[in-house]
Amino acid sequence: MSTTLGQPDNTASASVVGNTLMAFTNSMEAEQKTNLLYLLGYAQLQAVQNFGHDPKVDPSGYYGSVGDMLEQVGIEKPYLDFKPHPTSASTLQPDQVVLEVLSDTVPSDELAVVKASLAALRTTSTDSAGPWSIVTGHAVSATTGGFSVALADQRMGPDGTKSLTVNLGAFLVSGSIPPKDFLWTASPSASFAMQVASASFTVPDDFWYQPGVRETIVQAMQSHSAGYIAELPALHVTA
């Protein structure tokens, strides 16, 4: 691809793509980060524009369609089995639920990258055209919505081939949704509910070299990247 979207090489970082917060470990090259952002952006926009599943209105249909699109272009489909998030507390705070869900599949040192990414996203909440505005604009209405948080890691196989592994947490919200900072707002559990699911999928390095794959995705995404993909400020990762 002709751009790396401002991503740094081999440094923990994060971006948003549509309604997804995408975090990257320090094992990932800048080019691979861009590849993944374009791939997820492509699947998400296809789900909305071609199949009519808006995450603000039909989040479960949206996630099913995103999975279908990934499978259609040759990626293993991430199956998301949504279940109500149980709570005995009087309030629910989505960012804390995110960390709880991903802690089941992500090692503690990598979970620290997710935590730092959430903190970096929060710093953009006062920017009317920044990353947080992209997420909220594609994630929630006043009564329903869906968003996801993912961590990507680049791995090298014994034969020298590279692959990207993505651990994904997806979240459906409903009820009385705070209009601005819903991710960090502790809402009464009696009026705010979450359904959660997690999955992982792998993108092999040779995926991008199949005839027509790279060209199709790049052509579809380059004109959308300015308003759909945004890099977050530098992360401050602590154990």
SERO-4910 file (N, C-alpha, C, O; in steps of 0.05 Angstrom, whole numbers):
BEGIN
 pado doro    nc1    nc2    nc3   cac1   cac2   cac3    cc1    cc2    cc3    oc1    oc2    oc3
  Met    A     17    -24      0      0      0      0     18     25      0     41     24      9
  Ser    A      7     47    -10     23     71    -13     26     87     12     41    107     12
  Thr    A     12     81     33     13     96     57     12     78     81      1     56     80
  Thr    A     23     87    103     20     72    128      3     87    148      3     80    171
  Leu    A    -13    106    138    -32    121    154    -20    133    180    -34    136    200
  Gly    A      6    139    179     19    152    202     26    133    224     35    142    246
  Gln    A     23    107    220     29     87    241     59     84    244     74     84    225
  Pro    A     69     81    269     97     75    274    104     46    272     87     29    277
  Asp    A    128     40    263    138     12    263    144      2    291    156     17    307
  Asn    A    137    -22    296    146    -37    320    144    -21    346    162    -21    363
  Thr    A    122     -6    348    115      9    372     86      5    378     69      6    360
  Ala    A     80      0    403     51     -3    411     37     23    403     45     45    410
  Ser    A     14     20    390     -1     43    381    -30     36    377    -38     13    382
  Ala    A    -47     55    370    -75     49    366    -87     69    346    -78     91    343
  Ser    A   -109     60    334   -124     76    315   -153     70    319   -160     50    332
  Val    A   -170     86    307   -199     78    305   -205     74    276   -194     88    258
  Val    A   -223     55    271   -233     51    244   -263     46    247   -272     25    257
  Gly    A   -279     65    238   -308     64    242   -315     63    271   -307     80    287
  Asn    A   -329     42    280   -337     40    308   -318     21    324   -325     11    345
  Thr    A   -294     17    313   -275     -1    326   -250     14    336   -238     30    321
  Leu    A   -242      8    361   -216     17    371   -197     -6    365   -200    -28    376
  Met    A   -176     -1    349   -157    -21    341   -130    -15    354   -117      5    348
  Ala    A   -121    -33    372    -95    -30    386    -75    -49    373    -83    -71    364
  Phe    A    -50    -41    373    -29    -57    361     -6    -61    381      3    -42    394
  Thr    A      4    -86    383     28    -91    400     53    -80    386     52    -71    363
  Asn    A     75    -80    400    100    -70    389    114    -89    370    136    -84    361
  Ser    A    101   -111    364    112   -130    345    104   -124    316    113   -138    298
  Met    A     86   -105    312     74   -100    286     88    -79    270     95    -57    280
  Glu    A     92    -84    244    103    -65    226     82    -45    217     58    -52    217
  Ala    A     90    -21    210     71     -1    203     53     -9    179     29     -4    179
  Glu    A     66    -22    160     51    -31    136     29    -51    143      7    -50    132
  Gln    A     35    -69    162     15    -89    170     -8    -75    185    -31    -84    183
  Lys    A     -2    -55    201    -23    -40    215    -42    -28    195    -67    -30    198
  Thr    A    -31    -15    174    -48     -3    154    -64    -24    139    -88    -20    134
  Asn    A    -52    -47    132    -66    -68    119    -91    -76    135   -113    -79    124
  Leu    A    -87    -79    161   -109    -88    178   -131    -67    181   -155    -74    180
  Leu    A   -123    -42    184   -143    -21    186   -160    -19    160   -184    -15    161
  Tyr    A   -147    -22    137   -162    -21    112   -180    -46    109   -203    -43    100
  Leu    A   -170    -69    118   -187    -93    116   -212    -90    134   -234    -96    124
  Leu    A   -208    -82    159   -232    -79    176   -250    -57    167   -274    -60    168
  Gly    A   -238    -35    157   -255    -13    147   -271    -22    123   -295    -15    121
  Tyr    A   -259    -38    106   -273    -48     82   -297    -66     90   -319    -62     80
  Ala    A   -292    -84    109   -313   -102    117   -336    -87    131   -359    -93    127
  Gln    A   -329    -67    147   -349    -52    161   -366    -35    142   -390    -34    144
  Leu    A   -353    -21    123   -368     -4    105   -385    -21     86   -407    -12     79
  Gln    A   -376    -44     78   -392    -62     62   -417    -70     78   -439    -72     66
  Ala    A   -414    -76    103   -437    -84    120   -458    -63    121   -482    -68    121
  Val    A   -449    -38    122   -468    -15    124   -479     -7     97   -503     -6     94
  Gln    A   -462     -3     78   -470      9     53   -483    -11     34   -502     -4     20
  Asn    A   -473    -35     33   -483    -55     14   -504    -74     26   -520    -85     11
  Phe    A   -503    -78     52   -521    -97     65   -540    -84     85   -557    -98     96
  Gly    A   -538    -58     89   -557    -43    104   -558    -49    134   -578    -45    147
  His    A   -535    -58    145   -534    -63    174   -519    -41    189   -494    -42    190
  Asp    A   -533    -22    199   -521      1    213   -517     -7    242   -536    -15    255
  Pro    A   -492     -5    252   -487    -13    280   -503      3    300   -507     -5    323
  Lys    A   -512     27    293   -528     44    311   -557     34    312   -571     41    331
  Val    A   -565     19    293   -593     10    291   -596    -20    293   -613    -30    307
  Asp    A   -578    -34    280   -579    -63    278   -552    -75    284   -539    -86    267
  Pro    A   -542    -72    309   -514    -80    314   -509   -110    311   -488   -117    301
  Ser    A   -528   -127    318   -523   -156    315   -522   -163    286   -505   -180    278
  Gly    A   -539   -152    269   -538   -157    241   -512   -146    229   -501   -158    210
  Tyr    A   -503   -123    239   -479   -111    229   -455   -130    234   -439   -134    216
  Tyr    A   -452   -140    259   -429   -157    264   -430   -183    248   -409   -193    240
  Gly    A   -454   -194    244   -456   -217    228   -447   -212    199   -434   -228    187
  Ser    A   -454   -188    189   -447   -181    162   -417   -175    159   -405   -182    139
  Val    A   -405   -163    180   -376   -159    180   -362   -186    178   -343   -189    163
  Gly    A   -371   -205    195   -359   -231    194   -362   -244    167   -343   -257    157
  Asp    A   -385   -241    155   -390   -252    128   -371   -240    107   -360   -254     90
  Met    A   -366   -214    110   -349   -200     91   -320   -210     94   -306   -214     74
  Leu    A   -311   -213    118   -284   -223    122   -281   -251    110   -261   -257     97
  Glu    A   -301   -267    114   -300   -294    102   -301   -293     72   -287   -309     59
  Gln    A   -316   -274     61   -319   -272     32   -292   -265     19   -286   -274     -3
  Val    A   -276   -248     32   -250   -241     20   -228   -261     27   -205   -257     18
  Gly    A   -234   -281     43   -215   -302     47   -203   -304     75   -182   -317     79
  Ile    A   -215   -291     95   -206   -292    123   -224   -310    138   -249   -311    133
  Glu    A   -213   -325    157   -230   -342    174   -251   -324    188   -244   -303    199
  Lys    A   -275   -333    189   -297   -316    200   -296   -317    230   -296   -338    242
  Pro    A   -296   -293    243   -298   -292    272   -327   -296    281   -344   -279    275
  Tyr    A   -332   -317    296   -360   -322    305   -364   -308    332   -349   -314    351
  Leu    A   -383   -291    333   -389   -276    357   -415   -285    369   -436   -281    358
  Asp    A   -413   -298    392   -436   -308    407   -443   -289    429   -432   -291    451
  Phe    A   -461   -270    423   -467   -249    443   -484   -260    466   -503   -275    462
  Lys    A   -476   -252    490   -491   -260    514   -493   -235    532   -475   -218    532
  Pro    A   -515   -233    547   -518   -210    565   -495   -209    585   -486   -230    596
  His    A   -485   -186    590   -463   -183    610   -475   -182    638   -491   -164    644
  Pro    A   -469   -202    654   -481   -203    681   -469   -182    699   -445   -177    698
  Thr    A   -485   -170    716   -474   -151    735   -492   -151    760   -516   -152    758
  Ser    A   -479   -149    783   -494   -146    808   -491   -117    818   -502   -110    838
  Ala    A   -475   -101    803   -471    -74    810   -495    -57    801   -510    -65    784
  Ser    A   -497    -33    813   -519    -15    806   -513      0    780   -531     12    769
  Thr    A   -487      0    772   -480     14    747   -463     -3    729   -450    -22    738
  Leu    A   -462      4    704   -445     -8    684   -428     13    670   -439     34    662
  Gln    A   -403      9    668   -385     27    654   -371     12    632   -355     -5    637
  Pro    A   -378     19    606   -369      2    584   -339     -2    582   -331    -25    575
  Asp    A   -322     18    587   -294     13    584   -283     -8    604   -264    -23    598
  Gln    A   -296    -10    627   -287    -30    646   -297    -58    638   -283    -78    642
  Val    A   -320    -59    625   -330    -84    614   -312    -94    592   -306   -118    589
  Val    A   -302    -75    575   -284    -82    553   -259    -96    564   -252   -118    554
  Leu    A   -247    -85    585   -223    -97    596   -229   -124    609   -213   -142    608
  Glu    A   -252   -126    621   -260   -152    634   -263   -173    613   -253   -196    617
  Val    A   -276   -167    591   -281   -187    570   -255   -195    556   -250   -219    552
  Leu    A   -238   -175    549   -213   -182    535   -193   -195    553   -175   -209    543
  Ser    A   -195   -192    579   -176   -204    597   -177   -235    596   -159   -248    605
  Asp    A   -199   -245    586   -202   -274    584   -186   -286    561   -179   -310    561
  Thr    A   -178   -269    541   -165   -279    518   -138   -266    512   -122   -275    496
  Val    A   -132   -243    526   -108   -227    520    -90   -228    544    -99   -223    567
  Pro    A    -64   -235    541    -45   -235    564    -44   -208    577    -49   -187    564
  Ser    A    -35   -207    602    -36   -182    618    -19   -161    606    -26   -137    607
  Asp    A      5   -168    594     22   -147    583      9   -135    558     13   -111    552
  Glu    A     -6   -151    543    -19   -140    519    -45   -126    527    -53   -107    513
  Leu    A    -58   -135    548    -82   -120    558    -74    -92    566    -91    -74    564
  Ala    A    -50    -88    576    -40    -61    583    -40    -43    558    -45    -19    561
  Val    A    -36    -54    535    -37    -38    510    -66    -30    504    -70     -7    496
  Val    A    -84    -48    509   -113    -41    505   -121    -19    524   -134      0    517
  Lys    A   -112    -22    549   -119     -2    570   -108     26    562   -121     46    565
  Ala    A    -83     26    553    -71     51    544    -85     63    520    -87     87    517
  Ser    A    -95     45    502   -109     54    478   -136     67    486   -143     88    475
  Leu    A   -150     55    505   -175     68    515   -169     95    527   -184    114    523
  Ala    A   -147     97    542   -140    123    554   -134    144    533   -141    167    535
  Ala    A   -119    135    512   -112    154    490   -138    162    475   -140    186    467
  Leu    A   -156    144    471   -181    151    458   -196    171    474   -208    190    463
  Arg    A   -196    168    500   -211    187    517   -200    216    515   -215    235    517
  Thr    A   -174    218    511   -162    245    508   -172    260    483   -170    284    482
  Thr    A   -184    245    464   -194    258    440   -224    265    442   -236    274    422
  Ser    A   -236    261    465   -265    264    467   -274    293    465   -298    298    460
  Thr    A   -256    312    468   -265    340    465   -260    351    437   -266    374    431
  Asp    A   -249    334    419   -244    342    392   -267    334    374   -273    311    370
  Ser    A   -281    354    364   -306    349    349   -301    334    323   -320    324    311
  Ala    A   -276    333    313   -270    320    288   -249    298    292   -238    288    272
  Gly    A   -244    290    317   -223    272    322   -232    243    324   -254    237    317
  Pro    A   -214    225    333   -220    196    333   -245    189    349   -261    172    340
  Trp    A   -249    201    372   -273    194    387   -299    202    373   -319    187    375
  Ser    A   -298    224    358   -322    231    343   -328    211    321   -351    207    314
  Ile    A   -307    199    310   -311    178    289   -325    154    302   -344    143    291
  Val    A   -315    146    326   -327    122    339   -356    128    346   -374    112    339
  Thr    A   -362    150    360   -389    155    368   -408    159    344   -431    151    345
  Gly    A   -397    171    323   -414    175    299   -422    149    285   -442    149    271
  His    A   -407    128    290   -413    102    277   -421     81    297   -426     58    289
  Ala    A   -423     87    323   -428     67    343   -456     67    355   -468     46    357
  Val    A   -465     90    364   -489     90    380   -509    112    372   -502    133    362
  Ser    A   -535    105    378   -556    125    378   -563    130    407   -548    123    425
  Ala    A   -586    142    412   -594    148    439   -603    123    454   -604    122    478
  Thr    A   -610    102    439   -621     78    452   -608     52    445   -614     32    457
  Thr    A   -591     51    425   -579     26    417   -553     30    402   -547     53    393
  Gly    A   -537      9    399   -513     12    384   -494    -11    388   -500    -30    403
  Gly    A   -471     -9    375   -450    -30    378   -423    -19    372   -420     -1    355
  Phe    A   -403    -28    386   -376    -20    382   -358    -44    388   -366    -64    400
  Ser    A   -333    -42    380   -314    -64    385   -287    -52    392   -279    -30    385
  Val    A   -271    -69    406   -244    -63    414   -227    -87    407   -235   -110    414
  Ala    A   -205    -83    394   -189   -106    385   -159   -101    389   -150    -78    390
  Leu    A   -144   -122    393   -115   -121    395   -103   -139    374   -110   -162    371
  Ala    A    -85   -128    359    -71   -143    338    -42   -147    345    -29   -130    356
  Asp    A    -32   -171    337     -5   -179    342      6   -192    317     -8   -208    305
  Gln    A     31   -186    310     44   -198    287     62   -220    295     79   -216    313
  Arg    A     60   -243    283     76   -266    291     90   -278    268     81   -276    245
  Met    A    113   -290    273    130   -302    253    129   -332    257    135   -342    279
  Gly    A    123   -347    236    122   -376    237    150   -388    235    169   -374    228
  Pro    A    152   -414    240    179   -428    238    191   -425    210    215   -426    207
  Asp    A    174   -423    190    184   -421    162    189   -392    153    195   -387    130
  Gly    A    186   -373    172    191   -345    166    167   -330    156    169   -306    150
  Thr    A    144   -343    153    120   -329    143    107   -313    166    108   -322    190
  Lys    A     96   -290    160     83   -273    180     53   -276    179     41   -282    159
  Ser    A     41   -271    202     12   -271    203      3   -251    225     18   -245    244
  Leu    A    -21   -240    222    -32   -223    242    -54   -238    257    -72   -250    245
  Thr    A    -52   -237    283    -73   -248    300    -88   -226    314    -76   -208    326
  Val    A   -115   -227    311   -132   -205    322   -150   -217    343   -165   -236    338
  Asn    A   -148   -207    368   -167   -214    389   -187   -191    391   -180   -168    396
  Leu    A   -212   -199    387   -234   -179    385   -254   -182    407   -263   -204    413
  Gly    A   -262   -160    418   -285   -159    436   -306   -141    423   -300   -119    416
  Ala    A   -330   -152    421   -352   -137    409   -374   -132    430   -378   -149    447
  Phe    A   -387   -109    428   -405   -101    449   -430    -88    438   -429    -70    421
  Leu    A   -453    -98    447   -479    -86    440   -489    -71    464   -488    -82    486
  Val    A   -499    -47    460   -510    -31    482   -538    -23    476   -545    -19    452
  Ser    A   -554    -21    497   -582    -13    493   -592      0    518   -582     -4    540
  Gly    A   -613     16    515   -625     30    538   -621     60    535   -623     71    513
  Ser    A   -616     73    557   -611    102    557   -580    106    554   -566    104    574
  Ile    A   -572    112    530   -543    114    524   -534    143    526   -545    160    512
  Pro    A   -515    149    544   -505    177    545   -496    186    518   -481    172    505
  Pro    A   -504    210    509   -499    218    482   -470    224    474   -464    222    450
  Lys    A   -453    230    493   -426    238    486   -405    218    495   -392    205    478
  Asp    A   -401    215    521   -379    198    531   -389    172    542   -383    164    564
  Phe    A   -405    158    526   -418    133    536   -397    112    545   -403     97    563
  Leu    A   -374    112    533   -354     91    539   -344     94    568   -336     74    580
  Trp    A   -343    118    578   -331    123    604   -352    132    625   -345    141    646
  Thr    A   -377    129    618   -398    137    636   -410    113    651   -418     94    638
  Ala    A   -411    115    677   -423     94    693   -454     99    693   -464    117    706
  Ser    A   -468     82    678   -496     85    675   -511     66    692   -502     44    698
  Pro    A   -535     73    702   -551     55    718   -556     29    703   -567     29    681
  Ser    A   -550      6    715   -554    -19    702   -584    -25    698   -590    -42    681
  Ala    A   -601    -12    712   -630    -16    708   -639     -3    682   -660    -11    671
  Ser    A   -624     16    671   -632     29    646   -612     26    623   -616     37    602
  Phe    A   -590     12    628   -569      9    608   -559    -20    609   -552    -30    630
  Ala    A   -559    -33    586   -552    -61    584   -530    -65    563   -529    -50    544
  Met    A   -513    -86    568   -493    -93    548   -494   -123    542   -498   -139    560
  Gln    A   -490   -130    517   -485   -157    509   -456   -158    499   -447   -140    485
  Val    A   -442   -180    505   -414   -181    499   -407   -207    484   -421   -228    488
  Ala    A   -387   -206    468   -377   -230    454   -347   -225    448   -338   -203    445
  Ser    A   -333   -247    445   -305   -245    438   -298   -266    418   -310   -288    417
  Ala    A   -278   -261    401   -269   -280    381   -241   -272    372   -232   -250    378
  Ser    A   -228   -289    357   -202   -283    346   -202   -292    317   -216   -311    309
  Phe    A   -185   -279    301   -181   -288    274   -153   -282    265   -140   -265    277
  Thr    A   -144   -295    244   -116   -292    234   -116   -283    205   -132   -293    189
  Val    A    -99   -265    199    -95   -256    172    -67   -264    163    -47   -252    171
  Pro    A    -64   -284    146    -38   -293    137    -25   -272    119    -39   -258    105
  Asp    A      1   -271    119     15   -251    103      9   -253     73      8   -233     59
  Asp    A      6   -278     64      2   -282     35    -26   -274     27    -32   -273      3
  Phe    A    -44   -268     46    -71   -258     39    -69   -234     21    -85   -232      2
  Trp    A    -51   -216     26    -49   -191     11    -38   -194    -17    -39   -176    -33
  Tyr    A    -28   -218    -23    -15   -222    -49    -33   -239    -67    -24   -247    -89
  Gln    A    -57   -245    -59    -76   -258    -77    -85   -239    -98    -89   -215    -93
  Pro    A    -89   -248   -122    -97   -230   -144   -123   -215   -138   -143   -227   -131
  Gly    A   -122   -189   -140   -145   -172   -137   -152   -164   -109   -168   -146   -105
  Val    A   -141   -177    -89   -149   -172    -61   -140   -144    -52   -156   -127    -44
  Arg    A   -114   -139    -54   -103   -114    -45   -115    -91    -61   -123    -70    -49
  Glu    A   -116    -94    -87   -126    -72   -104   -155    -65    -97   -162    -41    -96
  Thr    A   -171    -85    -93   -200    -80    -87   -203    -65    -61   -218    -46    -59
  Ile    A   -189    -74    -40   -192    -62    -14   -180    -34    -13   -192    -16     -2
  Val    A   -157    -30    -25   -144     -4    -25   -162     16    -40   -166     38    -31
  Gln    A   -171      8    -63   -188     26    -79   -213     34    -64   -221     57    -66
  Ala    A   -225     15    -50   -249     21    -35   -244     39    -11   -261     56     -4
  Met    A   -221     37      1   -216     50     27   -201     77     25   -205     94     43
  Gln    A   -185     81      5   -168    105      5   -185    131      6   -178    150     18
  Ser    A   -208    131     -8   -224    155     -8   -240    158     18   -251    180     23
  His    A   -242    137     35   -256    139     60   -238    143     84   -248    149    106
  Ser    A   -213    139     81   -195    137    104   -195    163    121   -193    161    145
  Ala    A   -197    186    108   -195    211    123   -217    214    144   -212    225    165
  Gly    A   -241    205    138   -263    208    157   -272    183    171   -291    183    186
  Tyr    A   -257    161    166   -265    136    177   -243    122    194   -248    106    211
  Ile    A   -218    130    188   -195    119    202   -179    142    213   -173    161    199
  Ala    A   -171    140    239   -155    161    251   -135    149    271   -142    131    286
  Glu    A   -111    159    271    -91    150    290    -95    164    317   -103    187    318
  Leu    A    -90    149    338    -92    160    365    -66    171    374    -45    165    363
  Pro    A    -66    188    395    -41    198    406    -24    176    416    -33    153    420
  Ala    A      2    182    420     21    162    430     11    149    455      0    163    473
  Leu    A     15    123    457      5    108    481     25    109    504     50    111    500
  His    A     15    109    528     31    107    552     24     80    565      6     79    582
  Val    A     39     60    558     33     33    567     47     27    594     71     30    596
  Thr    A     32     20    614     43     12    640     33    -15    648     10    -23    641
  Ala    A     50    -30    661     42    -57    669     19    -57    688     10    -78    697
***
